[in-house]
Amino acid sequence: MADYFARVLDAGLPITFDTYWTKVIGKPRIYSLDRDGLLVGTNTTTYGFGFDGAYGGSRARNTTEAAWGNLGTSKPWPLGRMWDGKTLWAGDVRVIIGSGAFVVGVGATSGTATALSLPVGTGRQYLTSTISPDGKHLFFVTAAAGSIYGSGTGDQWHIVRWTGTAFVAVSGGTIEAPWYEYKFGPGSSGQSDECGMIESDLTHVWNVRMSAQQLQLFRIGADGVLRLVKFFEGAEKPTGNGFANPSLYADKGLCAVVAENRLTIFTRTELVSPSVAVAAPTPFDGYSLRLVQIDNGRFDLAFYDPAQGDGPAVETLVYAALFTDAEAPARREPDRYQRRGWWADAEAGSGLWHVRRQPLGSAARREAIEMVRDALEAHSITGVDVQEAASASGVSSLVLKITGFYAGRRIVMEVPL
């Protein structure tokens, strides 16, 4: 797909978040972003906005959002929520990885954070980091030992994956124009005027610097080099005043920046208007088989009974997404010969069969919930929320309550695994 860069929204908000100098209601944290809108919160309250910037109201921050950590004024700093619900914290910059100094750790609060080791970058200085929006990966930058503050000597990038108990190495490479330690804020919310995020594709990295009203998009090339591919400036730049504490969220080609009372949204791919196309029905035992367009060039088959509305079509989609007997995702099982793959597309199914091969203890249940969420979001179901339904489930059963939106219609289902 060809690059298509644009600022698609510049809107004022009825909420004013903290600036660097003025404390108003709290620093912002963007929790989610898609074509339906975004959620932005402080340490106490979450606000909803449409993709057009329209205000949708507020509520108390929920437990999932609270796991992103409280944005405070002292280290360790909260980087965000990992896929298993743990909060990841970052310590001071310019510390040597492997020296015993606190670099990153997990814990319910900054005071309870337990230090974690990083499997790469040993002997180098840790500079700055951010997590992917799905909470599965940590992206961080290092410099050679002995480099000084603010010198722009961060010449290597690293990606590690969180297993639930430790980080394992995924990939790494070099940076074309070396970074300094302030590029992430830390993570996706700024302690001063910068922050950033890596998309879930582990290829595209965004960074905003509000004092200069600059937004940059970097890409990791096939040669392992991180390069600047787009500098949003002039009429394309993010808007705001001076030293704002910004928050940035980026995934699936979209990027949103909130600073003070301004929201700007950007894209690196051409946006296509969401639509659902229905092919001419083919009679089949009183039902019809229809082709549902779920994205540009992507379709799914669904059974359709006019008397029952769209429910069976959505059920067909959900069960197909979850229970297609495809191989486990590579991020779950690196060994190609342990993935049980019979299908051409390694990511076609959810990989839940892999979880079902073990007793459904707490860790397996959490992993199943995350796999379900990933699979449904990949099939254009938005606003997905997956919770374990209240039941007498034992170690061999799990019932999930799934809510979300498909083609603008709300869905509520319970699915037994």
C-alpha positions in Angstrom: 0.0 0.0 0.0 1.4 3.4 -1.0 2.0 6.0 1.7 -0.7 8.7 2.0 0.1 11.3 4.7 -2.5 13.7 5.9 -3.8 15.6 8.9 -7.5 14.6 8.9 -8.7 16.6 12.0 -7.8 19.7 13.9 -10.4 20.4 16.6 -10.9 22.3 19.8 -12.0 20.4 22.9 -14.3 21.5 25.7 -11.7 20.0 28.1 -8.4 21.7 28.9 -5.6 19.3 30.1 -2.5 20.3 32.0 0.2 22.4 30.3 3.8 22.2 31.4 3.4 25.3 33.4 -0.3 25.3 34.4 -2.0 22.5 36.3 -5.7 22.3 35.4 -7.4 18.9 35.6 -4.4 16.5 34.9 -2.1 15.3 32.2 -3.8 13.5 29.3 -3.5 9.9 28.4 -5.1 8.6 25.2 -6.3 5.0 25.8 -7.7 4.1 22.4 -8.3 5.4 18.8 -10.2 4.1 15.8 -12.7 5.4 13.2 -15.4 5.5 15.9 -13.4 7.9 18.0 -11.1 8.0 21.0 -10.9 7.8 24.8 -8.7 10.3 26.7 -8.3 10.4 30.4 -6.6 11.7 33.5 -5.8 9.8 36.6 -9.5 10.0 37.7 -11.7 10.7 34.7 -12.1 9.4 31.1 -13.6 11.5 28.3 -15.0 10.3 25.0 -14.7 12.1 21.6 -15.9 11.1 18.1 -13.5 10.8 15.2 -14.7 14.3 14.3 -13.8 15.7 17.7 -17.4 15.8 19.0 -17.6 15.5 22.8 -19.3 12.3 24.0 -19.3 12.9 27.8 -17.2 11.6 30.7 -17.1 8.9 33.3 -14.8 7.7 36.1 -11.7 5.9 34.9 -12.2 2.1 34.9 -9.8 -0.6 36.2 -8.4 -1.4 32.7 -7.5 2.3 32.2 -6.1 2.5 35.7 -3.6 -0.2 34.7 -2.0 2.4 32.4 -0.6 3.9 35.6 -0.9 7.3 37.3 0.8 10.2 35.5 2.9 11.6 38.3 5.8 14.0 38.8 8.5 11.5 39.9 10.1 8.3 38.6 9.5 5.5 38.0 7.3 6.8 35.2 4.2 4.8 33.9 4.7 3.6 30.3 1.3 2.0 30.2 -0.8 -1.2 30.5 0.7 -4.6 29.3 -1.6 -7.2 27.7 -2.0 -9.1 30.9 -3.1 -6.1 32.9 0.2 -5.3 34.6 1.5 -1.7 34.6 4.9 -1.1 33.1 7.1 1.5 34.7 10.4 3.1 33.5 13.2 4.4 35.7 15.8 7.0 35.1 17.5 7.6 31.7 21.2 7.1 31.0 21.5 4.1 33.3 23.5 1.1 32.1 21.4 -1.9 31.2 22.5 -4.9 33.2 24.2 -2.9 35.9 21.5 -3.5 38.5 20.0 -0.1 38.1 16.2 0.1 37.7 15.4 0.4 34.0 11.8 -1.0 33.7 9.5 -2.9 36.0 6.0 -4.0 36.7 3.7 -3.3 39.7 0.4 -1.9 40.7 1.9 1.4 41.7 5.3 3.1 41.2 6.2 2.2 44.8 5.6 -1.5 44.2 7.3 -1.8 40.9 9.6 -4.8 40.6 12.6 -4.4 38.4 12.8 -6.5 35.2 15.8 -7.4 33.2 16.1 -6.5 29.5 17.5 -9.3 27.2 19.2 -6.9 24.9 21.3 -3.7 25.1 23.4 -5.0 28.0 26.3 -2.6 28.8 24.6 0.3 26.9 22.8 3.3 28.2 19.0 3.2 28.3 17.5 6.4 26.9 13.8 6.2 26.1 10.9 3.7 25.6 7.3 3.2 24.7 5.0 0.2 24.5 2.8 -0.9 21.6 -0.9 -0.1 21.9 -1.8 -3.8 22.4 0.6 -4.0 25.3 2.6 -6.9 23.9 5.9 -5.2 23.1 8.3 -2.6 24.4 10.3 -0.4 22.0 13.4 1.3 23.5 16.5 3.2 22.3 20.0 2.9 23.7 23.3 4.8 23.4 26.9 3.7 23.9 28.1 3.9 27.5 29.7 7.3 28.3 27.5 9.5 26.1 26.1 12.6 27.8 22.6 14.0 28.3 20.8 15.7 25.4 23.6 14.8 23.0 21.5 12.8 20.5 23.6 9.7 20.7 20.9 7.0 20.7 22.0 4.9 17.8 20.3 1.6 18.4 16.6 0.5 18.7 15.4 -2.7 20.4 12.0 -4.5 20.5 11.2 -7.0 23.2 8.0 -9.0 23.9 6.3 -9.4 27.2 5.4 -13.0 28.0 3.6 -12.3 31.3 6.7 -13.0 33.4 9.7 -11.6 31.4 10.8 -9.9 28.3 12.2 -11.9 25.4 14.1 -10.4 22.4 12.3 -9.8 19.1 14.4 -7.6 16.9 16.8 -4.6 16.8 18.7 -2.4 14.6 20.3 1.1 14.1 18.9 4.6 13.8 19.7 6.7 10.8 19.7 10.0 12.7 20.6 9.3 16.4 17.9 10.1 19.1 18.2 11.8 22.4 16.5 10.7 25.6 13.4 13.0 25.4 11.8 11.5 22.3 9.2 9.6 24.4 7.5 11.3 27.2 8.1 8.7 28.8 5.9 6.5 26.6 2.7 7.9 25.1 2.2 10.8 27.6 4.6 13.6 28.1 6.3 14.7 31.3 7.3 17.8 29.4 6.5 18.4 25.7 7.3 15.1 23.9 5.9 11.6 23.7 5.4 8.8 21.2 4.3 5.3 20.4 5.1 2.3 18.2 2.3 0.8 16.2 1.3 -2.8 16.8 2.9 -3.7 13.4 6.3 -3.0 15.1 7.4 -1.0 12.1 6.0 2.5 12.5 7.1 4.8 15.3 5.5 8.3 16.0 6.8 11.2 18.0 5.4 14.6 18.8 7.2 17.6 20.2 4.6 20.2 21.2 6.9 23.1 21.9 7.9 23.2 18.2 4.5 21.8 17.0 6.3 18.9 15.3 5.0 15.4 14.5 7.4 12.9 13.0 6.8 9.4 11.6 9.6 6.9 11.5 9.7 3.5 9.8 11.9 0.4 10.4 13.2 -0.7 7.0 13.9 -4.2 5.8 17.5 -3.5 6.5 16.8 -2.9 10.2 17.4 0.9 10.0 14.9 3.3 11.7 14.4 6.3 9.3 12.3 9.4 9.3 9.6 9.0 6.5 7.3 12.0 7.2 7.7 15.3 9.0 4.3 16.9 9.5 4.8 20.7 9.4 3.1 23.9 8.1 -0.6 23.3 7.6 -0.2 19.7 8.7 1.4 20.2 12.1 -0.3 19.4 15.5 -1.7 22.4 17.1 -1.3 23.6 20.7 0.4 26.3 22.7 4.0 26.1 23.8 5.1 23.6 26.4 1.9 21.4 26.6 2.0 18.0 28.2 0.8 16.0 25.2 -0.4 12.4 24.7 -0.1 10.5 21.5 -1.8 7.2 20.4 -1.0 5.5 17.1 -2.0 2.2 15.5 -3.2 0.8 12.2 -2.1 3.9 10.3 -3.9 6.4 12.5 -2.3 8.8 15.0 -4.0 11.1 17.5 -2.4 13.9 19.6 -4.1 15.6 22.5 -2.5 18.7 24.1 -4.2 21.2 26.3 -7.6 21.7 24.6 -6.7 20.6 21.1 -7.1 17.3 19.2 -5.3 16.5 16.0 -5.6 13.2 14.1 -3.2 12.0 11.3 -3.1 9.2 8.9 -0.3 7.4 6.9 -2.8 5.5 4.7 -5.7 6.7 2.6 -8.9 6.5 4.6 -11.8 4.6 3.1 -15.3 5.3 4.2 -16.6 2.4 6.2 -19.3 0.4 4.3 -21.0 -2.9 4.3 -21.9 -4.3 0.9 -24.3 -7.2 0.5 -24.1 -9.4 -2.6 -27.2 -10.7 -4.3 -28.7 -13.5 -1.9 -28.2 -17.1 -2.9 -31.1 -19.3 -1.6 -30.0 -22.0 0.8 -32.6 -23.8 2.9 -34.6 -20.7 3.5 -31.4 -18.7 4.3 -29.2 -16.6 2.2 -25.4 -16.6 1.9 -24.1 -13.1 1.6 -20.7 -11.5 1.1 -20.0 -8.9 3.8 -17.3 -6.3 3.1 -15.4 -5.6 6.3 -12.7 -3.4 4.9 -11.2 -2.1 1.7 -10.7 -5.3 -0.4 -11.6 -7.6 2.6 -14.7 -9.8 2.7 -16.3 -12.4 4.9 -19.1 -14.9 4.2 -22.1 -14.8 6.5 -25.5 -16.5 6.7 -28.4 -14.1 6.6 -32.0 -14.8 7.6 -34.1 -11.7 6.8 -36.5 -12.7 9.6 -33.7 -12.6 12.2 -31.8 -9.5 11.1 -28.0 -9.2 11.3 -27.5 -11.3 14.4 -26.7 -14.6 12.6 -24.3 -12.8 10.3 -22.3 -11.3 13.2 -22.4 -14.7 15.0 -21.0 -16.4 11.9 -18.2 -13.8 11.8 -17.3 -14.1 15.5 -17.2 -17.9 15.5 -15.2 -18.0 12.3 -12.7 -15.5 13.6 -12.3 -17.3 16.9 -12.4 -21.0 16.0 -10.8 -21.2 12.5 -8.3 -24.0 13.1 -5.3 -21.9 11.9 -1.8 -22.1 13.3 -0.9 -20.1 16.4 0.4 -16.6 15.8 4.2 -16.4 15.5 4.3 -14.0 18.5 2.7 -16.8 20.6 4.8 -19.7 19.3 8.0 -18.8 17.6 8.8 -22.4 16.5 7.1 -22.8 13.1 6.8 -26.6 13.6 4.9 -26.2 16.9 2.1 -24.0 15.4 -0.1 -26.8 13.9 -0.6 -24.7 10.8 -2.8 -26.1 8.0 -3.8 -22.8 6.4 -1.9 -20.5 4.1 -2.4 -17.5 6.4 -0.7 -17.9 9.7 -2.9 -15.2 11.3 -6.2 -16.4 9.9 -7.6 -17.7 13.2 -7.2 -16.7 16.8 -4.9 -19.6 17.9 -7.2 -20.3 20.8 -6.6 -24.1 20.2 -3.1 -23.4 21.5 -4.5 -22.1 24.8 -7.0 -25.0 25.1 -4.3 -27.5 25.2 -3.6 -26.5 28.8 -5.7 -26.2 31.9 -7.5 -22.9 31.9 -5.7 -21.4 34.8 -5.6 -17.6 35.4 -2.7 -17.0 33.0 -4.3 -19.0 30.2 -7.7 -17.3 30.8 -6.0 -13.9 30.5 -4.2 -15.0 27.3 -7.5 -16.3 25.8 -9.2 -13.0 26.5 -6.4 -11.1 24.7 -6.4 -13.5 21.7 -10.2 -13.1 21.4 -9.9 -9.3 21.5 -7.1 -9.3 18.8 -9.0 -11.7 16.5 -12.2 -9.6 16.6 -10.5 -6.3 16.1 -8.7 -7.8 13.1 -12.2 -8.5 11.6 -13.4 -4.9 11.9 -15.4 -5.3 15.2 -14.7 -2.1 17.1 -15.0 -1.1 20.7 -14.3 -4.7 21.7 -14.7 -5.6 25.3 -14.1 -9.1 26.5 -14.8 -10.2 30.0 -15.0 -13.6 31.7 -18.7 -14.2 32.3 -19.8 -15.0 35.9 -20.2 -18.7 36.0 -19.1 -21.8 37.8 -16.3 -22.3 35.3 -13.6 -24.8 36.3 -10.1 -25.3 34.9 -11.6 -26.9 31.7 -14.2 -24.3 30.8 -14.3 -20.6 30.1 -17.3 -18.5 29.1 -16.6 -15.0 27.6 -19.0 -12.1 27.4 -18.2 -10.1 24.2 -19.5 -6.7 23.4 -18.6 -4.3 20.6 -19.8 -2.8 17.4 -20.0 -4.3 13.9 -21.0 -2.1 11.0 -22.4 0.5 13.5 -24.5 -2.1 15.3 -23.9 -3.1 18.9 -23.3 -6.8 19.6 -23.5 -8.7 22.9 -22.6 -12.4 22.9 -21.6 -15.1 25.3 -19.1 -17.6 23.8 -18.0 -20.8 25.6 -14.4 -22.0 24.9 
